Amino acid sequence: MSKRSRNDVARDIAERSFFNKNWSNSKITEATQMAYNQALQRGATNGRHTVTVFGEKITVQLNNGTFQTAWGQHKYKLSDFGF
C-alpha cells in the first residue's frame, strides 16, 4: 500500500471479489482444487466457470484446460483488512 494511494487501493479492492476471509489457506487451496476439478468434469476448458464448494460460489479461470486463477464472491473494504 505504500506505493499507491489509499483511495487507489480502496477502489481496487471494491472492484474485486475474494475468498471468505474466515477460510484458512489450506481451505482455500482445497476449495480451489475442488472447483477446478468440477469445472473439468463439466467439460470446461476455457474461460470462467463458477461452481459451489463448501456452500460458497468459487470461480475458476481456465486456459486450454489449465488452471489460471480462482476467486470467491466476497466483497471487502479496506477496514476488513485492518486499514
C-alpha positions, -999 to +999 in steps of 0.1 A: +000+000+000+030+023+004+034+029-033-003+035-040-027+060-025-053+048+000-081+057-024-065+037-053-062+006-030-098+011-018-111+014-053-091-017-064-105-038-035-140-026-043-137-039-078-126-074-068-141-103-051-123-126-027-125-159-009-142-160+025-118-142+049-125-167+076-111-196+055-076-208+061-051-210+033-055-248+032-093-245+029-088-220+000-064-244-017-088-273-012-118-253-024-098-241-055-088-277-064-124-289-060-137-261-081-111-268-108-120-305-108-157-297-110-152-274-140-131-301-158-157-327-150-183-305-167-162-303-198-149-268-193-115-260-209-115-222-213-129-191-196-145-185-163-166-212-146-184-208-113-192-238-090-203-242-054-178-256-030-184-257+008-216-238+002-199-208-015-195-199-051-160-202-064-150-190-099-120-206-117-104-193-149-091-219-173-070-216-204-069-248-226-078-269-195-050-253-175-059-236-142-051-199-142-067-184-111-096-186-088-117-163-065-147-162-043-177-139-042-170-119-011-166-081-013-145-063+013-134-028+022-100-016+035-113-018+070-118-056+066-080-058+061-072-037+092-067-003+075 
